[in-house]
Amino acid sequence: MKHLRKYPLFVLVLMIGAIAMLIPAAHAARQENWLVARTFFQISLLILAFCGIVGLSMMNRTPRNAVRSNLVTLILCFTILPVFLALPLMQLVPSLGFLRAYFEMLSSLTTTGATLIDKPSSIAESLHLWRAMVAWLGGFLVLLSAMTIMEPMNIGGFELRTMMNDKSSKISRRVGGSHDGGEKIIGFVKMLAPAYGVFTAILALLLIMSGERVFIAVIHAMSVISTSGISPVEGLSQSNAGYRGEFWIALFMLLAISSRTMNLSQGRATLRGMPKDPEYRLMAIVVIGVPTVLFLRHWIAAFEVNEGQNLMAGIHAFWGAMFTVLSFMTTTGFQSADWHASQSWSGLPTPGIILFGLAVMGGGIATTAGGVKLLRIYALYKHGMREMERLVHPSSVGRSGLANRRFRRQGAEIAWIFLMIFILGIAVVTALLSLTGLTFEKSLALSIAGLSNTGPLLFALGDPSANYANLSDTALSIMSAAMILGRLEALALIALFNPDYWRQ
């Protein structure tokens, strides 16, 4: 183990990916699918041998700036690592080719969940397991990078949390006391991995107890914890778990609302402070408010088709809306089996633009969710409320102390800059996709899906022809860049071009 710690971080991550290939290999061997088992096993050995050679040649190299080195490693993970992870897919599904296999693995690693596989039954179950495992490991990589890269650089939303608390993070002081970047990462792995794995196992067990098949339950559990939305059976509409399964999934989606839930599992937070958490409060407003508006809209229309007194249809419609709103706000992308029940109940279509806005809003900071993040939206809300108050009382003085005033001013300014960069990114990606021949609606949906890492968002258009398999290679390349940019966040990439950052 001490020998492996001297290897470059990217090599260690690649080794973990190679070892993970042994799991789908074992699954295929159990199903006596020897071609799939042999392919995964041989590619795993090949990558491990490559890692050994590269690791030995580059070991004992200590970077001058650990945080900067880790950021470069993270960029390599989301650009180079999918090349190796796509090798089994290229061999077992030759019709995909290199670019499309790369896109499939990049989509999984960034927890986007966009897939080129129209019919899940067209590929072996072990490949679905591999897609879900890559997304699950990618979700853990996002959590790890948030603690070891984003927080020390004070980006990714941590700059707002620092303003709110008016002090540095307790986690950084506890785990980051050592100047050794490798030791710090190992400390965070030991801290996060048990909770991450236990939450996944508990959700899988609950789905199995709800009547779901073991294989599907495990994949759905990994998809929910990583917010990838990957499913081997075309979503929850084909699931056997029913309402109980959707309830458990919705409960575990709360992990993507705030990192406080993960801290709770490690004894660093209490339930008493959760109602005061701005991310949970904003989530509650959206998850209850948006379905209520949709329910009233459909309920009024239902009277015109003599369905207004159908109580059970109304309950199903409300639950379907609430579950789907929570799912897209956490950038998971699962649709409830009852999401379309409200349309059949009232005859009115549900505007897909609502799901677009929810995906842009995103989940909490230091979670596996993508998007702008709830804490930034909250900062803009507080600033807006203060400006409205000043319109009525121009000479008033802001309340709640220095930290909250700084959060409303500098915090809102930083949040506004990030939001403008995000919107500018949507505009640029939409324009580039439009040049490939796509319609404006599809281009907009694809750009938001890529930058918010919410792959299933494309299907919210309700267009049967809207799928990733029909995209050209140029459009897939643009989408790949958008997924990487959305996962890394623009501010992290901008930091690489700061001369002061490289002089450290």
C-alpha positions in Angstrom: 0.0 0.0 0.0 2.8 2.4 0.8 4.3 1.6 -2.6 1.0 2.5 -4.4 0.8 5.9 -2.5 3.8 7.1 -4.4 2.0 6.6 -7.8 0.5 9.7 -9.5 -3.1 10.3 -8.5 -4.5 9.8 -12.1 -2.8 6.4 -12.2 -4.4 5.3 -9.0 -7.8 6.4 -10.2 -7.3 4.5 -13.4 -6.3 1.4 -11.4 -9.6 1.7 -9.4 -11.5 1.8 -12.7 -9.6 -1.3 -14.0 -10.3 -3.2 -10.7 -14.0 -2.2 -11.0 -14.1 -4.0 -14.4 -13.8 -7.3 -12.5 -17.3 -6.9 -11.1 -19.2 -6.9 -14.4 -16.8 -9.7 -15.5 -17.9 -11.8 -12.5 -21.5 -10.9 -13.2 -21.2 -12.1 -16.8 -19.4 -15.3 -15.7 -22.3 -16.0 -13.4 -24.7 -15.7 -16.3 -22.3 -17.8 -18.4 -21.8 -15.0 -20.9 -18.2 -15.9 -21.4 -17.5 -13.4 -24.2 -18.5 -10.4 -21.9 -16.7 -11.9 -18.9 -13.5 -12.6 -20.9 -13.5 -9.1 -22.5 -13.8 -7.3 -19.1 -11.2 -9.5 -17.5 -8.6 -9.1 -20.2 -9.0 -5.4 -20.5 -8.8 -5.0 -16.7 -5.5 -6.9 -16.7 -4.2 -4.8 -19.7 -5.0 -1.5 -17.9 -3.5 -2.7 -14.6 -0.3 -3.6 -16.4 -0.2 -0.2 -18.1 -0.8 1.5 -14.8 2.0 -0.5 -13.2 4.5 0.6 -15.9 3.4 4.3 -15.8 3.3 4.4 -12.0 6.8 3.0 -11.6 8.2 5.5 -14.1 6.5 8.5 -12.5 6.5 7.6 -8.8 8.0 9.8 -6.1 7.2 13.0 -8.0 6.0 15.5 -5.4 4.0 18.5 -6.9 4.8 22.0 -5.6 1.2 22.8 -5.2 -1.0 19.8 -4.2 -4.4 21.6 -4.9 -3.3 22.7 -8.4 -2.0 19.3 -9.2 -5.3 17.7 -8.0 -7.3 20.1 -10.2 -5.2 19.1 -13.3 -5.7 15.4 -12.3 -9.5 16.0 -12.1 -9.5 17.4 -15.6 -7.6 14.4 -16.8 -10.0 12.1 -15.2 -13.0 13.6 -17.0 -11.2 13.8 -20.4 -8.8 10.8 -20.6 -10.2 8.3 -18.2 -13.4 7.6 -20.3 -11.1 6.4 -23.1 -10.0 3.5 -21.0 -13.4 2.9 -19.5 -14.9 2.7 -23.0 -12.7 -0.2 -24.2 -15.1 -3.0 -23.1 -18.0 -1.1 -24.7 -16.1 -0.7 -28.0 -15.3 -4.4 -28.1 -18.7 -5.7 -27.1 -20.8 -3.2 -29.1 -18.8 -2.6 -32.3 -21.6 -0.5 -33.8 -20.9 2.3 -31.4 -17.3 3.0 -32.5 -14.8 5.0 -30.5 -16.5 8.4 -30.2 -19.9 7.0 -29.2 -18.4 4.6 -26.7 -16.4 7.5 -25.3 -19.5 9.6 -25.1 -21.4 6.8 -23.3 -18.6 6.5 -20.6 -18.1 10.2 -20.2 -21.9 10.6 -19.7 -21.7 8.0 -17.0 -18.6 9.3 -15.3 -20.0 12.9 -15.1 -23.3 11.4 -13.8 -25.1 12.9 -16.7 -26.9 9.7 -17.7 -27.3 10.5 -21.4 -27.3 7.2 -23.3 -27.0 6.2 -26.9 -28.7 2.8 -26.2 -32.3 3.1 -27.4 -33.4 -0.4 -26.3 -31.9 -1.6 -23.0 -32.5 -5.2 -23.9 -30.2 -4.8 -26.9 -27.0 -5.1 -24.8 -26.0 -7.5 -22.1 -27.0 -6.8 -18.5 -23.3 -6.7 -17.5 -22.9 -3.6 -19.7 -25.7 -1.9 -17.9 -24.0 -2.8 -14.6 -20.8 -1.3 -15.9 -22.5 2.0 -16.9 -24.1 2.2 -13.5 -20.8 1.4 -11.7 -18.9 4.1 -13.7 -21.6 6.6 -12.8 -21.5 5.5 -9.1 -17.7 5.9 -9.0 -18.0 9.2 -10.9 -20.4 10.5 -8.2 -17.9 9.6 -5.5 -15.1 11.3 -7.5 -17.3 14.5 -7.5 -17.7 14.3 -3.7 -14.0 13.8 -3.2 -13.0 16.6 -5.6 -15.4 18.9 -3.8 -13.7 18.4 -0.5 -10.1 18.2 -1.7 -10.1 20.7 -4.6 -13.1 23.0 -4.6 -13.1 23.8 -0.9 -9.4 24.6 -0.6 -9.8 26.8 -3.8 -12.9 28.4 -2.2 -15.0 27.7 -5.4 -17.9 25.4 -6.3 -20.2 27.2 -3.8 -17.9 26.9 -0.8 -17.2 30.7 -1.1 -20.8 31.3 -0.2 -20.8 28.8 2.7 -17.7 30.5 4.1 -19.5 33.9 4.0 -22.5 32.4 5.8 -20.5 30.7 8.5 -17.9 33.5 8.7 -15.2 30.9 9.3 -13.4 28.2 7.5 -14.7 24.7 7.2 -14.2 22.4 10.2 -13.7 19.5 7.9 -10.6 21.1 6.3 -9.1 21.7 9.7 -9.7 18.2 10.8 -8.6 16.3 7.7 -6.5 18.8 5.8 -4.0 19.4 8.6 -1.3 17.6 6.7 0.5 19.3 3.9 0.7 16.0 2.0 -2.0 16.1 -0.7 -2.0 12.3 -1.0 -2.6 11.8 2.8 -5.4 14.4 2.7 -7.2 12.6 -0.1 -6.8 9.2 1.6 -8.3 10.8 4.8 -11.3 12.0 2.9 -11.8 8.7 1.1 -11.9 6.9 4.5 -14.4 9.5 5.7 -16.8 9.5 2.7 -16.6 6.0 1.3 -18.3 4.2 4.1 -21.3 6.5 4.1 -21.5 6.5 0.3 -21.5 2.7 0.2 -23.9 2.2 3.1 -26.5 4.6 1.7 -26.3 2.8 -1.7 -26.7 -0.6 0.0 -29.6 0.5 2.2 -31.5 1.9 -0.8 -30.9 -1.2 -2.9 -32.2 -3.4 0.0 -35.3 -1.2 0.4 -36.0 -1.5 -3.3 -35.6 -5.2 -3.2 -38.0 -5.4 -0.2 -40.5 -3.3 -2.3 -40.6 -6.1 -5.0 -37.8 -5.0 -7.3 -35.5 -7.5 -9.0 -32.1 -7.5 -7.3 -30.1 -6.5 -10.4 -32.4 -3.6 -11.2 -32.6 -2.5 -7.6 -28.8 -2.3 -7.3 -28.5 -0.2 -10.5 -31.3 2.1 -9.5 -29.7 2.6 -6.1 -26.3 3.5 -7.6 -28.1 5.8 -10.1 -30.0 7.7 -7.3 -26.9 8.1 -5.0 -24.8 9.3 -7.9 -27.7 11.3 -9.5 -27.0 9.7 -12.9 -30.5 8.5 -13.7 -29.2 5.3 -15.4 -31.7 2.5 -15.7 -31.6 -0.9 -17.4 -35.4 -1.0 -18.0 -36.3 2.4 -19.4 -36.9 4.1 -16.1 -39.3 3.7 -13.2 -42.3 3.1 -15.4 -41.0 -0.4 -16.0 -40.0 -1.0 -12.4 -41.7 -3.5 -10.1 -41.2 -1.5 -6.9 -44.2 0.7 -7.5 -45.1 3.6 -5.2 -43.0 2.2 -2.3 -39.9 2.2 -4.5 -40.5 5.7 -5.7 -41.0 6.8 -2.0 -37.6 5.3 -1.0 -35.9 6.8 -4.0 -37.4 10.2 -3.3 -36.2 10.0 0.3 -32.6 9.2 -0.8 -32.7 12.0 -3.4 -32.5 14.4 -0.4 -28.8 13.4 -0.2 -28.3 15.6 -3.3 -30.0 18.6 -1.7 -27.4 19.4 0.9 -24.1 17.9 2.1 -25.5 18.2 5.6 -27.1 14.8 5.1 -23.8 13.2 4.5 -22.4 15.1 7.5 -25.3 13.8 9.6 -24.2 10.2 8.9 -20.7 11.0 10.2 -21.8 12.8 13.4 -20.9 16.3 12.2 -24.4 17.6 11.9 -27.7 17.3 13.8 -31.4 17.1 12.7 -32.0 20.3 14.6 -30.1 22.5 12.2 -31.7 21.0 9.0 -34.8 23.1 9.0 -32.6 26.2 9.0 -30.5 25.0 6.1 -31.2 27.4 3.2 -30.8 24.6 0.7 -33.4 22.4 2.3 -35.8 25.3 2.8 -35.5 26.3 -0.9 -36.0 22.7 -1.9 -39.2 22.4 0.2 -40.6 25.5 -1.4 -40.0 24.2 -4.9 -40.9 20.6 -4.4 -44.3 21.6 -2.8 -45.0 24.8 -4.7 -44.4 23.7 -8.3 -46.5 20.5 -8.0 -49.2 22.5 -6.3 -49.4 24.9 -9.2 -49.4 22.1 -11.7 -52.0 20.2 -9.7 -54.4 23.2 -9.6 -53.9 23.8 -13.3 -54.8 20.2 -14.1 -57.5 20.1 -11.5 -59.3 23.1 -13.0 -59.1 21.5 -16.4 -60.2 18.1 -15.1 -63.7 19.5 -14.4 -64.2 20.2 -18.0 -63.7 16.5 -18.8 -65.8 15.3 -15.8 -62.8 14.0 -13.9 -62.6 16.7 -11.2 -64.2 14.4 -8.6 -61.7 11.6 -9.2 -59.8 11.9 -6.0 -57.3 9.0 -6.6 -56.4 10.3 -10.1 -55.7 13.7 -8.5 -53.5 12.1 -5.8 -51.5 10.1 -8.4 -51.1 13.3 -10.5 -49.8 15.3 -7.5 -47.3 12.5 -6.4 -46.1 12.1 -9.9 -45.4 15.9 -10.2 -43.7 16.1 -6.8 -41.4 13.1 -7.4 -40.4 14.3 -10.9 -39.8 17.9 -9.6 -37.5 16.6 -6.9 -35.8 14.2 -9.3 -35.0 16.9 -11.9 -34.0 19.4 -9.3 -31.4 17.0 -8.0 -30.4 16.4 -11.7 -31.2 12.7 -11.4 -33.7 12.7 -14.2 -36.0 9.9 -13.1 -39.7 10.4 -14.1 -42.4 9.0 -11.8 -44.7 6.4 -13.3 -47.5 8.9 -12.6 -45.8 11.9 -14.2 -48.0 11.5 -17.2 -51.1 10.7 -15.1 -51.9 14.4 -14.7 -52.0 14.8 -18.5 -54.4 11.9 -18.9 -56.4 13.2 -15.9 -57.0 16.7 -17.3 -56.0 16.4 -21.0 -53.5 19.3 -20.6 -49.8 18.7 -21.4 -47.2 19.5 -18.7 -44.7 22.2 -19.9 -41.3 20.7 -20.3 -39.7 24.1 -19.7 -40.5 23.6 -16.0 -38.1 20.6 -15.9 -35.5 22.7 -17.8 -35.6 25.4 -15.0 -35.4 22.8 -12.3 -32.3 21.2 -13.8 -30.6 24.6 -14.1 -31.4 25.3 -10.5 -29.6 22.0 -9.5 -29.0 20.6 -6.1 -26.7 21.4 -3.2 -23.0 22.2 -3.1 -20.6 19.4 -2.2 -23.1 16.8 -3.5 -23.3 14.7 -6.7 -25.9 17.0 -8.2 -25.1 19.4 -11.0 -26.6 22.8 -12.1 -26.2 26.3 -10.6 -26.7 24.9 -7.1 -29.3 25.9 -4.6 -27.1 28.0 -2.3 -26.3 30.4 -5.2 -30.0 30.7 -6.0 -30.6 31.4 -2.3 -27.9 34.2 -2.3 -29.6 35.8 -5.3 -33.0 35.6 -3.5 -31.6 37.2 -0.3 -30.1 40.0 -2.3 -33.4 40.5 -4.2 -35.4 40.7 -1.0 -33.0 43.3 0.4 -33.2 45.4 -2.7 -37.0 45.3 -2.5 -36.8 46.4 1.1 -34.6 49.3 0.2 -37.2 50.4 -2.4 -39.7 50.8 0.4 -37.3 52.0 3.1 -34.2 53.6 1.3 -32.5 54.6 4.6 -32.9 51.2 6.2 -29.9 49.2 7.5 -29.6 45.5 6.8 -30.1 43.1 9.7 -28.7 39.7 10.8 -25.1 40.7 11.4 -22.0 41.2 9.3 -21.8 37.7 7.9 -25.3 37.8 6.4 -24.8 41.3 5.0 -21.6 40.1 3.3 -23.5 37.0 2.0 -26.2 39.3 0.5 -23.7 41.5 -1.2 -20.5 39.8 -2.1 -22.1 36.4 -2.1 -24.9 37.5 -4.4 -22.3 39.1 -6.7 -20.3 35.9 -7.0 -23.5 33.9 -7.5 -24.7 36.3 -10.2 -21.4 36.0 -12.1 -21.6 32.2 -12.0 -25.2 32.3 -13.2 -24.3 34.6 -16.1 -21.4 32.3 -17.1 -23.8 29.4 -16.9 -26.4 31.1 -19.1 -23.7 32.2 -21.5 -22.6 28.6 -21.7 -26.1 27.5 -22.5 -26.3 30.2 -25.3 -23.0 29.1 -26.8 -23.7 25.4 -26.7 -27.2 25.9 -28.1 -25.8 28.0 -31.0 -23.1 25.4 -31.7 -25.7 22.5 -31.7 -28.0 24.5 -33.9 -25.2 24.7 -36.5 -25.3 20.9 -36.7 -28.8 21.0 -38.1 -30.8 20.5 -34.8 -33.9 22.5 -34.1 -33.7 25.3 -31.4 -35.8 23.3 -29.0 -33.6 20.2 -29.2 -30.4 22.3 -29.1 -31.6 24.1 -25.9 -32.6 20.9 -24.2 -29.3 19.3 -25.1 -27.3 22.3 -23.9 -29.1 22.4 -20.5 -28.8 18.6 -20.2 -25.1 18.7 -20.8 -24.2 21.7 -18.6 -26.5 20.6 -15.7 -25.5 16.9 -16.1 -29.1 15.9 -16.5 -29.1 13.6 -19.5 -32.8 12.4 -19.3 -33.8 16.1 -19.7 -33.9 15.6 -23.5 -36.9 13.3 -23.2 -38.9 16.0 -21.4 -39.6 17.5 -24.8 -42.1 14.7 -25.5 -40.7 14.2 -29.0 -40.2 10.5 -29.9 -37.4 11.5 -32.3 -35.5 13.3 -29.5 -32.8 10.8 -28.4 -29.0 10.8 -28.3 -28.6 8.0 -30.8 -29.8 10.2 -33.6 -27.2 12.9 -32.9 -24.3 13.4 -35.3 -20.7 12.9 -34.2 -20.2 16.6 -34.2 -23.2 17.1 -31.9 -21.9 14.4 -29.6 -18.5 16.1 -29.4 -20.1 19.4 -28.5 -22.2 17.6 -25.8 -19.1 15.9 -24.5 -17.4 19.3 -23.9 -20.6 20.6 -22.3 -20.8 17.7 -19.9 -17.1 18.2 -18.8 -17.6 21.9 -18.4 -20.8 21.4 -16.4 -19.3 18.9 -14.1 -16.0 20.8 -13.4 -17.8 24.2 -13.2 -16.5 27.1 -15.3 -14.8 28.8 -12.3 -12.5 25.8 -11.8 -11.4 26.0 -15.4 -11.0 29.8 -15.3 -8.7 29.3 -12.3 -6.2 27.5 -14.6 -5.8 30.6 -16.7 -5.1 32.9 -13.7 -1.3 33.7 -13.7 -1.3 34.2 -10.0 -2.6 30.7 -9.5 0.4 29.2 -11.3 3.0 31.4 -9.4 2.1 29.8 -6.1 
